[in-house]
Amino acid sequence: MAVTGIQNHFVGFLSALGTFLPPIGAVLAVDYYLLKKKHQYDFENMDQTTSYKPLAFVSVVLGGGIAYISKFGSTTITAIILTVVLYYGLSKLTEKKNA
């Protein structure tokens, strides 16, 4: 694989990892602290919790994607901030819509 020049793409790969992985932690923090869903993180009742939240996935992809494309400031910090705003805002909108 070294003959093909794969090492030339290593910095881009690390940049993508640094942009898209930290927003996952941001979603968990928003869910736990801001949306007050601490009961969902009780490990004794794991069979009752949802394993996939489409809204969280969309927020991470949009926040990371916008930060990766815009290259404004630190892409990691920008991605975290965008993901927090998107996830919190969209969660509140869907919460009001379902109520």
ChimeraX attribute file (.defattr): number of C-alpha atoms within 10 A of each C-alpha:
attribute: neighborCount
match mode: 1-to-1
recipient: residues
	/A:1	6
	/A:2	7
	/A:3	6
	/A:4	7
	/A:5	9
	/A:6	9
	/A:7	12
	/A:8	10
	/A:9	9
	/A:10	11
	/A:11	10
	/A:12	11
	/A:13	12
	/A:14	10
	/A:15	13
	/A:16	16
	/A:17	13
	/A:18	18
	/A:19	25
	/A:20	22
	/A:21	16
	/A:22	17
	/A:23	27
	/A:24	18
	/A:25	14
	/A:26	21
	/A:27	22
	/A:28	15
	/A:29	14
	/A:30	18
	/A:31	20
	/A:32	15
	/A:33	10
	/A:34	12
	/A:35	13
	/A:36	11
	/A:37	13
	/A:38	11
	/A:39	10
	/A:40	14
	/A:41	13
	/A:42	11
	/A:43	10
	/A:44	7
	/A:45	10
	/A:46	11
	/A:47	8
	/A:48	10
	/A:49	12
	/A:50	8
	/A:51	7
	/A:52	8
	/A:53	8
	/A:54	8
	/A:55	16
	/A:56	23
	/A:57	16
	/A:58	15
	/A:59	25
	/A:60	28
	/A:61	19
	/A:62	18
	/A:63	26
	/A:64	30
	/A:65	18
	/A:66	18
	/A:67	24
	/A:68	20
	/A:69	9
	/A:70	11
	/A:71	12
	/A:72	13
	/A:73	9
	/A:74	12
	/A:75	23
	/A:76	24
	/A:77	17
	/A:78	21
	/A:79	30
	/A:80	24
	/A:81	16
	/A:82	22
	/A:83	32
	/A:84	26
	/A:85	17
	/A:86	20
	/A:87	24
	/A:88	19
	/A:89	13
	/A:90	16
	/A:91	18
	/A:92	13
	/A:93	11
	/A:94	11
	/A:95	10
	/A:96	9
	/A:97	8
	/A:98	7
	/A:99	5
